[in-house]
Every structure is written in structure tokens, then in C-alpha cells.
Amino acid sequence: MTTPGPETPTGARTPPPGPDATPEELVADIEATRAELGDTVEALSQKLDVKAQARDSLEDAKQRGIDVFQQTRDAATDEHGNLTPEARSIAIKVAAGVGVVVVLRVIWKKVRG
């Protein structure tokens, strides 16, 4: 039974050395196979490292959050860092809505009281 040779940089496998291979060719094939096996073990180890994957996912989410925050801030402010009229209008509406919720909550607590 013959096994395919190690992968070349393009991903194609080289044929294993034949029966008339020189010792140098055999050694080169063994070294290439060891290197491929080492890469395979490393790739499997990374896939099985759940903590590292979780850390990577958390870092990616954190970076996306920072990016979204910066984009939102840039869209809501002018070149001097002041709120644009549209952003100011939205902020006032949100603050009024929060104020109404707080007042209703206080009234509700007094009524239920």
C-alpha cells in the first residue's frame, strides 16, 4: 500500500519516492512528511482550543463594537466635535422619552404602593 507524498506549496501532493529512490530522496520525503504532520497537528490543536477561540471571538466582537461606535460618533458630530442638528434632535427625543418613562414609573409605584 502506498501513501501519497507530502503536499507541495500549491497543495498538490508529490508522489512518494519509488523503489529506486536514493537515500537523500527518502530523507527529504520523510522530512516533508514530518513537516506536514506537524502542520496538521498544530491545525487540529488550534481547532480544539475552545478558550483561544472564545478569546479570539471576544476580541473580534470588541473591535467591531469599537468600529461601530467610532462610525456612529463620526456620523453624529461635526468637525468640531459638536452634535449635528439631526443628532441633537434625536438626543432630545431620547432624553424626553427616558424622562417620560421615569415619571410613569414613579407614578406607577405610588399608585401600586
Backbone bond lengths (Angstrom), bond angles and torsions (degrees), N, CA, C in turn:
res aa  C-N    CA-C-N  psi(-1)  N-CA   C-N-CA  omega(-1)  CA-C   N-CA-C  phi
1 M - - - 1.449 - - 1.521 108.25 -
2 T 1.321 116.25 127.92 1.454 119.80 178.63 1.516 108.86 -106.99
3 T 1.304 114.71 146.95 1.462 119.70 177.18 1.509 107.97 -110.23
4 P 1.324 116.77 151.86 1.464 118.65 179.28 1.519 109.77 -64.26
5 G 1.297 116.14 154.01 1.455 121.39 178.98 1.520 110.79 -77.03
6 P 1.323 117.09 179.17 1.454 121.08 -178.67 1.527 111.23 -67.76
7 E 1.340 114.39 160.12 1.459 119.01 -179.48 1.515 110.49 -75.05
8 T 1.307 115.34 146.74 1.455 120.94 172.44 1.519 107.34 -90.12
9 P 1.329 118.49 170.79 1.468 119.42 -179.24 1.529 113.83 -56.40
10 T 1.306 118.37 -25.04 1.462 120.68 179.85 1.514 111.72 -82.74
11 G 1.327 118.29 -6.71 1.455 121.66 179.73 1.514 112.96 98.43
12 A 1.343 118.04 -11.70 1.466 120.35 178.38 1.522 108.10 -79.31
13 R 1.287 115.26 147.50 1.464 119.62 -178.32 1.527 109.32 -89.91
14 T 1.333 114.65 139.43 1.467 118.51 175.79 1.516 107.81 -86.51
15 P 1.306 117.13 147.62 1.467 118.25 179.87 1.519 110.39 -68.09
16 P 1.325 117.01 149.36 1.471 119.29 178.34 1.526 109.40 -66.81
17 P 1.317 115.35 157.20 1.471 117.71 178.95 1.533 110.12 -61.76
18 G 1.286 115.59 144.46 1.459 120.73 -179.16 1.524 111.56 -80.08
19 P 1.350 116.63 -179.20 1.469 120.42 -178.39 1.528 112.32 -65.44
20 D 1.313 117.67 -21.52 1.464 119.73 -179.47 1.530 111.78 -100.13
21 A 1.347 117.40 21.27 1.462 121.67 -178.66 1.519 110.78 -68.31
22 T 1.312 114.34 146.94 1.473 119.86 178.00 1.526 109.15 -79.11
23 P 1.305 116.60 160.40 1.475 118.85 177.13 1.533 112.10 -57.44
24 E 1.321 117.51 -34.83 1.461 120.88 178.99 1.531 110.98 -65.10
25 E 1.344 116.52 -39.80 1.464 120.39 178.20 1.527 110.87 -66.17
26 L 1.334 115.74 -39.43 1.465 119.77 178.31 1.529 110.96 -64.72
27 V 1.329 116.26 -43.71 1.471 120.50 179.23 1.532 109.79 -63.49
28 A 1.332 116.77 -42.68 1.462 120.54 179.47 1.527 110.34 -62.70
29 D 1.325 117.25 -40.43 1.467 121.21 178.68 1.529 110.77 -65.08
30 I 1.319 116.67 -41.90 1.472 121.07 179.05 1.526 110.00 -63.68
31 E 1.330 117.06 -44.06 1.466 120.30 179.96 1.525 111.25 -63.95
32 A 1.323 116.35 -41.30 1.468 119.86 178.93 1.530 110.53 -65.19
33 T 1.324 116.45 -40.32 1.462 120.65 178.97 1.525 110.53 -65.33
34 R 1.323 117.67 -40.32 1.468 121.37 177.31 1.533 110.69 -62.29
35 A 1.325 115.48 -43.85 1.463 119.36 -179.92 1.532 110.23 -62.29
36 E 1.324 116.54 -43.56 1.470 120.73 178.87 1.526 110.48 -63.35
37 L 1.314 116.90 -42.06 1.460 121.16 178.98 1.526 110.24 -63.91
38 G 1.328 117.01 -40.89 1.464 120.90 177.58 1.523 111.38 -61.46
39 D 1.344 116.67 -42.76 1.465 120.73 177.84 1.525 110.97 -63.43
40 T 1.332 115.98 -40.26 1.463 120.32 -179.69 1.532 110.83 -65.28
41 V 1.322 116.56 -43.97 1.470 120.73 178.97 1.525 109.89 -63.15
42 E 1.323 117.14 -42.75 1.466 120.55 179.02 1.525 111.13 -62.68
43 A 1.320 117.54 -43.12 1.465 121.12 178.73 1.530 110.69 -63.21
44 L 1.309 117.40 -42.16 1.467 120.44 177.92 1.527 111.30 -65.23
45 S 1.315 116.77 -40.39 1.465 120.59 178.73 1.518 110.80 -61.04
46 Q 1.329 117.06 -41.71 1.462 120.87 179.34 1.522 110.85 -65.33
47 K 1.328 117.25 -39.76 1.461 120.16 179.69 1.517 112.23 -67.35
48 L 1.319 117.00 -29.15 1.458 120.93 -177.66 1.528 112.84 -90.95
49 D 1.325 118.54 -6.21 1.463 122.24 -179.26 1.529 108.82 -86.17
50 V 1.331 115.30 88.31 1.466 121.49 -174.96 1.527 110.57 -65.37
51 K 1.333 117.76 -39.71 1.471 120.31 -179.58 1.522 111.01 -61.83
52 A 1.315 117.15 -43.40 1.464 120.31 179.80 1.527 110.31 -65.53
53 Q 1.335 117.00 -39.56 1.460 119.79 178.14 1.524 110.55 -64.20
54 A 1.341 116.74 -40.08 1.464 120.51 179.05 1.525 109.97 -65.18
55 R 1.335 117.12 -42.39 1.469 120.38 177.96 1.525 110.52 -61.49
56 D 1.327 116.64 -43.86 1.462 120.32 179.38 1.529 110.85 -62.67
57 S 1.329 116.76 -42.97 1.467 120.45 179.17 1.520 111.04 -63.55
58 L 1.327 116.53 -41.35 1.458 120.91 179.05 1.524 110.34 -64.27
59 E 1.309 116.72 -43.16 1.462 120.53 179.29 1.532 110.43 -63.95
60 D 1.336 117.00 -41.16 1.469 120.36 177.72 1.526 110.70 -62.54
61 A 1.329 117.05 -44.64 1.464 120.93 179.84 1.519 110.47 -64.07
62 K 1.316 116.72 -40.60 1.465 120.95 178.81 1.531 110.17 -61.46
63 Q 1.325 116.88 -45.35 1.460 120.55 -179.58 1.525 111.21 -65.12
64 R 1.332 116.98 -40.27 1.472 119.45 177.43 1.526 110.46 -62.97
65 G 1.345 116.89 -40.19 1.462 120.80 178.39 1.516 111.42 -62.84
66 I 1.327 116.82 -42.32 1.466 120.68 177.71 1.522 110.06 -62.62
67 D 1.323 116.83 -43.50 1.466 120.72 179.61 1.524 111.76 -61.79
68 V 1.333 116.83 -44.61 1.469 120.64 -179.94 1.527 109.75 -64.40
69 F 1.334 117.30 -42.13 1.463 120.79 178.53 1.523 110.52 -59.58
70 Q 1.335 116.69 -46.42 1.462 120.23 -178.84 1.527 111.26 -64.45
71 Q 1.324 117.38 -40.33 1.462 120.29 178.29 1.522 110.81 -64.34
72 T 1.333 116.13 -41.65 1.462 120.54 -179.89 1.522 110.15 -65.95
73 R 1.325 116.40 -44.78 1.464 120.55 179.08 1.524 110.22 -61.03
74 D 1.324 117.07 -44.61 1.458 120.61 179.90 1.527 111.80 -62.93
75 A 1.339 116.01 -36.99 1.468 119.84 -179.53 1.526 111.42 -73.32
76 A 1.338 117.91 -26.51 1.464 121.29 -174.74 1.520 113.53 -95.63
77 T 1.326 118.42 -6.87 1.466 120.43 -178.10 1.524 110.68 -124.24
78 D 1.336 114.00 155.59 1.459 118.88 176.15 1.523 109.39 -90.14
79 E 1.342 116.71 -171.03 1.467 120.30 -176.27 1.530 113.25 -66.98
80 H 1.353 117.79 -15.29 1.463 121.52 178.98 1.525 112.07 -97.68
81 G 1.322 117.51 0.41 1.459 121.25 179.86 1.517 113.63 87.48
82 N 1.320 116.59 6.31 1.463 120.43 178.71 1.527 109.91 -88.08
83 L 1.337 115.21 150.89 1.465 119.18 178.11 1.522 110.61 -63.81
84 T 1.313 115.07 140.72 1.460 119.20 174.33 1.529 107.86 -73.00
85 P 1.335 118.29 160.73 1.479 119.78 179.59 1.525 112.42 -56.53
86 E 1.327 117.73 -38.18 1.465 120.65 179.36 1.528 110.66 -65.54
87 A 1.325 116.11 -44.66 1.459 120.11 -179.99 1.521 110.92 -66.31
88 R 1.336 116.77 -38.56 1.460 120.55 178.38 1.530 110.08 -62.29
89 S 1.335 117.25 -42.10 1.458 121.47 179.15 1.530 110.89 -62.26
90 I 1.322 116.14 -43.37 1.467 120.24 178.76 1.521 110.26 -64.41
91 A 1.350 117.41 -43.57 1.464 121.20 -179.55 1.531 111.01 -61.12
92 I 1.327 117.06 -40.45 1.472 120.81 178.95 1.520 110.24 -64.67
93 K 1.325 116.69 -42.90 1.468 120.38 179.74 1.530 111.13 -64.40
94 V 1.327 116.67 -41.58 1.469 120.25 179.16 1.529 109.87 -64.95
95 A 1.338 117.38 -44.38 1.463 120.76 179.76 1.521 110.46 -62.41
96 A 1.336 117.61 -41.16 1.466 120.75 178.02 1.525 110.22 -63.61
97 G 1.312 116.93 -41.69 1.465 120.61 178.76 1.525 111.80 -62.61
98 V 1.318 116.59 -42.73 1.470 120.28 177.48 1.520 110.05 -63.77
99 G 1.335 116.41 -41.32 1.463 120.40 178.21 1.515 111.74 -60.45
100 V 1.318 117.30 -42.86 1.469 121.52 179.14 1.530 109.96 -63.27
101 V 1.323 117.22 -42.51 1.463 120.72 179.30 1.529 110.15 -62.21
102 V 1.319 117.66 -42.10 1.465 121.00 179.74 1.526 110.39 -63.67
103 V 1.325 117.22 -46.08 1.472 121.07 179.48 1.527 110.12 -61.84
104 L 1.318 117.69 -45.97 1.462 120.51 179.16 1.523 111.03 -62.06
105 R 1.296 117.29 -37.99 1.472 120.61 178.77 1.528 110.67 -64.45
106 V 1.326 117.20 -42.64 1.471 120.73 178.45 1.522 110.05 -63.41
107 I 1.321 116.45 -45.23 1.469 120.60 179.94 1.536 109.42 -62.29
108 W 1.307 116.75 -43.41 1.468 121.67 -179.34 1.521 110.91 -60.63
109 K 1.344 116.38 -43.23 1.465 120.23 178.88 1.527 111.02 -63.51
110 K 1.339 117.95 -39.28 1.459 120.01 179.52 1.519 111.78 -67.85
111 V 1.327 116.05 -39.47 1.462 119.90 -179.47 1.523 110.34 -68.56
112 R 1.321 117.14 -42.05 1.468 121.87 -177.67 1.520 111.80 -78.10
113 G 1.318 114.87 -20.55 1.307 124.85 -176.78 1.331 155.40 -13.73
